[in-house]
Amino acid sequence: MRKYPLFTFLIFLLILTACSSAPTKEATLYVAAPMTGFQANGGQTVVGGARLKAEEVNRAGGVAGYKVNLVALDDASDPDVALEITDVVQAALASGENVLGFIGHYNSGETLAAMEIYGNLPIVVITSNASNVALTEKGYDRFFRIVANDRVQADADADFLVNVLNAGKIAILYNNTAYGQGLFQEMKRALSARGADVVLAIEVEEARDRYLEEVESIRAAQPDAVFYAGYEIEAPYLRADLVEAGIDIPMLASDGAFLSATIDEAAGAAEGMYISAFGPSPSAAADKAWIEAYQAVEYRNPDTYSINGYAAAEVLLAAVEKASSINANHIADALRDLNIDTMIGAVQYDNAGDRVNPPIFIYQVQDNAFVQVWP
């Protein structure tokens, strides 16, 4: 009989152990966001963050016995496309595919439309960005969000406008989306509760790039500050037109504008502008190793919403591990019992799927970068 040295035998055992601990099955994590079109940059950063987390989990041995197969789906910022994506997910579930959950959508309009379907399917949904209050008032059992809702945002933003900037008269512009319209209503409530007056309210078309008439209306209304409820595809152009017109009053844009494009597309006019945010910027929250890992996976630098996608995947996969199951009800129960520190802050959920005590940050553009100024 041939004899093997003890050292060789131990190495053989280690190899067997490593092989046996590797996942033998795959399960899909769907991520839906705009990958093309006017909001492609924001959507791609969400997918990038989720992809990095999935890579990390797989390198560590997977989750609950499964290798994570991340599948990105492009909703093109269109509710009709979001509904088409529900067909893809329904077909996967009907075929018996192992599904870990769904991260999406990026915007409130797409999320509201898609949840009419997902609310009746055996799948957990975590939105990376959608903040419309109604989403967690519809009684969905398996819906969660990684960000605060717009009621929380409006209260914080109104506090900042009234108590920090000493603004008693506010002009509000908002885009004609479920997000912009919902946040406008919450801002009216929050400002009124603090004794401030909304002296001008204008709805504008999504993706507008000139605001000449609106700027003159703002000039006539003589507000102390301007609040914009919309996206990075509009806010920089409004800011540029205000500066060009010589209207020197504070402007606070909502979380939808918290992307580098707001600085890059403002033709140098973004300096001094305030931005509300649900989470920190990568430069404030991430270390060098995380940024380099993101670059290795995505071949680009992270942007602000990369943290949203990463945290959404982190929370969902932590719940899968806690539940030791891919059963949607078990994962949802685990999410409600979860208490985890993430790059977007401590995450706990109430029964509706909203975060408990989520933070709101206010940034100001200083030297072409987002600098936190509040709290």
N, C-alpha and C positions, 0 to 999 in steps of 0.2 A: 504494500500500500504506500502511495506517495504521501509524504508528510509536508504540510505547509507551516511556515513559521507563524507564530502567534500574531505578529504584527500584520502579516498579510491577511490573516483571517479576520482581524478586527476591521481592517480597511474594507473588506468584502461586506461585513455586516453594516458598516456605515453607508455603503453604496446602496444596499438593499433597503435600508431605512429611508434614505433620501428618496429613492424611487417610489416606495410605498406611500410617502407622504404627499407626493405630487398629485394634483387633481386629475382624476381620470375622466371627468365629465366637463362639459362646457355649459354655461348659462349666459343668456344675452342680457346686457344692460343697454336699453335704448336711450338715446339722447337726441332730442328734437330742438332745433334752433335755426334761425336764418343763416344758412351757409352761403347763400348767394343773394344778390340784390342790395338795396341801400343800407341794410343793417348787417351785412355779412361779417364785418369785422367783430362786432359784438357777439354774434352767434358763434363764430369760430373760436373766440376766446373761451366761451363756456364749454364747448366741446373739448378744447385743448386741456382745460383744467380737469374735466372728468376723465379724459384719456390718460392723463398723468397718474391720477389716483388708481385707475384700473391697472395700469402697468405696475405700480408699486405693489398692489395687492397680489397680482399674479407672481411677481418675483418672490413674494413672501410665502407662496404656497397656495394662493387662491382664497376663496371664501366659502365656508361651510361645505368644503369638498368639491367646489366648482372652480374652474378657470373662468375668468370674466372675459366675455366676448363683447366688446363695446361696438355698437352699431349706431352711427350718426345719421340722422335723417334731416333733410333740408325742408323747413316749412316756409321759406321765402317770405317771412313776415306776412303771411296770407292765411286768414281763418279757413278758407276753402281748402288750401293745401294741408292745413293741420287736420282737417276732417279726412282727407285722403290718407294721411299717415295713420289715422286710427284703423283704416282697413288693413294696413300692413301688420299692425300690432294684433288686431283681432285674428287675422289669418295665422299668425305665429302661435298664438294661444290655442286656437282651434286645432292646429296640427300637433299639439303636444310639446312644442318647443319649451325648453327650460328658460324661463324668463325671470330675471332678478327684479326688474322694475323699470320705470320710465322716468327720465329726467327731462322736464319740459312743461310747458313751452317757455320761450323767452319773453314773449309779450302777453299781456293780460287778455287781449282779444282772442288770440289763438288758443290760450289756455281755457278761457270760458267756453269756446266752441267745442274743443276736444273733450273737456270734462263731461259734457252731455253724453258722450259715449263711454269714456273711461270710468265714469262713476258707476257704471253697471257691469264692469268687467273685473275679473279677479287679478288685479294688478295694482301695485303701489305707485303713485305718481308724486314726485317731488319737483316743484317748479324752481328753477334757478333764479328767476327774476320777476315773475308776475306778481304784482302787489295789489291788484284790485281787491277791495274789501269783500266783495260779494263771493269770491271764490271759496272762502271758508265759512260762509253763511248758508251754503246750500245743503249742508248735512252729509257731505261725502265722507265715507268711513275710511278711505285709503288715500286721501289727498293731504299733502303737506307742502310747506314752502320753506326754503332756506333763508329767505329774506323777511324783513318786517312787512306788514301790510301798510297801505297808504293812510290809514287812520293814525298809525304810530308816526309815520313820516310827517304828516300834516301837523300834528301837535308839536313835534320837534322843530319843524321849519318855521311854524308860526311863533314859537318861543324865540327862535333866533332873530326873526325879523323884528318882532315887537320889543323884546327885552335886551337884545344885544345891539341891533342896528337902530333901535329907537324909531322904527317906522310905524306911524299911525295910519298912513294912507297907502294902500297897496294896489298896484295894477297887476292883474293876473292874465296871462295869456296861456292857452293850453291847446294841445293838438286834438284833432277830431278822432281820437281812438278811445277804446274802453279805458285805457290807462289814463290818458289826459283828462277825459271827462270825469272819471271817478275821482282823481286826485283834486281836480278843481272843486268839486262838491265838498270834499273833506277840508280843503284849505279855507273855503268860505266859512265852514262851521268853526274851524279852529281859530281863525282870525277874529270872527265875531265874538267868540268866547273870551278873547283877550282884549276886547274893546277897540280893535282896529277896524278900519273901514276899507272895503273893496271898492275903490273909486272908478275902476274900469275892469271889464271882463270881456275878453275877445277869444273866440274859438278860431283856430287857424288850421289850414290843411296840413296833414302829415307830409313831411319832406319838403316843405316850403324853404326857399333859399333867399327870399327878399321880403322885407317887412316895412316898406316905406310908409304906407298908409297907417299901419299900426303904430309906428314910431311917432307919427304926427298926432295920433289920438292920445298916446302916452304923454306927449309934450303938453297937450291941452288939458289933460286930467291933473297934471302936476302931482304925481304920487311921490311918496318918500322912497319907494323901492319898487322894483319889478320882480315878480315871481313867474317863472316859466315852468309849466308842467308838460314835459315832452321829452324828446330824444336828442342825442348828439347829432342827428341829421338835420336839426332845426336850430337848436340853441346857439351855436356859434355864429350863425348868420344873423339872428336877431341881435345878438350882442354886438356884432360888427356894425349893423345899421344904427344901433343906439349910439355907439361911440362916434361914428361918422357924423351923426346929426348933432353931436355936442351935448347929448343928454347925460349928464354926469351924476347918476344916482346908482345906488347898489342894485345889482341883479343877482338873484338866487335862482338857479335852475335845479330841477328835481333829479332824482337818482338816475333817470333815463339818460341824462347827459353826462354821467360820470364815466367817460371814456376819453382816451387821449385825443380822439378826433375833435372834441370840443375845443381843445387848445389848438390843434394843428390847422383846423379849418376856419378859425376866426380872424385870419389875416392880421395877426398880431394884436387883436383887440381883446383877447380873453384875459389879459392881465388884470387882476383885482376882482374878477368875477367869482362868485360863490357857487358851490355845487353841493347838493345834498347827496348822501351815500348811505347804503345799507351795510357796507363793509369797508375795511381799510384798503388802501392801495397796495399793490404787491411790494413796492419799495418800503412800505412801513411794516408789512406783516410777514414777508418772506425773507429767508436768509439766502445767501449766495448759492448754497447747494440746491435749494428748491428751484431757484431761477434757472440754474444750469441744467437741472433735470427736466424742467419744462422746455427749455430750448432744444434739448436732445430729442424730445418726443415730438415737438411741434415745428422745430426749425425756425422759430421766431421768438420774439420777446413776449412775455405775458402782458396782458392788459388787465384793467381792473376786474372785469367779469371772469377772468381765469380763476380767481378765487371762488366765485360763486359756483362754477362748475365743479371745481375740486371739492369744495365743502359739501355740495349736494351728493356727489358720489361717495364721499367719506361717510356721511351720515347714513345713507341708504345701505352701503355695504357693511357698516358696523351693525346695523339692525339685522341684516341677513345672518351675520355671524352670531349675533346674540340669540336669534331665533333658531339657529341651526337648521334652517329650513328656507325653501323658496316659496312656501305657501304665502300668498299675499296677506291673508288675515293675520298670520303669525308675525310677518314682517311689520305690519302696521301696529300690532300690539307692542312689538319690541321698540318701535320708534317712539311710541307714547311713554315708554318706560326708560328711554335713553337720556343720558346726561353726559354730553361729550364736548370737550373743548376743540374748537376748530379755528382755522385762520379767519373765519368770519365771526368768531366769538363763541361763547358757550351756547350750546343748542339743547334746549328742552322743548317739548311740545305740549300744548293743551289738547283737550279732546277734539277741538275743531280742526286741528292741524296747523295752527299758528304757533310761532315761537313764543316762549315765555320771556318777557323783558328783553326783546331784541334791541341792539344799539342802533343809533342813528349818528352819523358823522357829518360835519360840515367841513368842506375843504375850500380853500381859496387858491386861485391861480397866482402863483408867485414865481417869477423867473421861469415861466413856461413849464411849471410843474405843479401838481396838486399838493398843497401843504395843509395838513389838518389844523383848523383854527377853533373848532368847537366840537365836543366839550373839552 
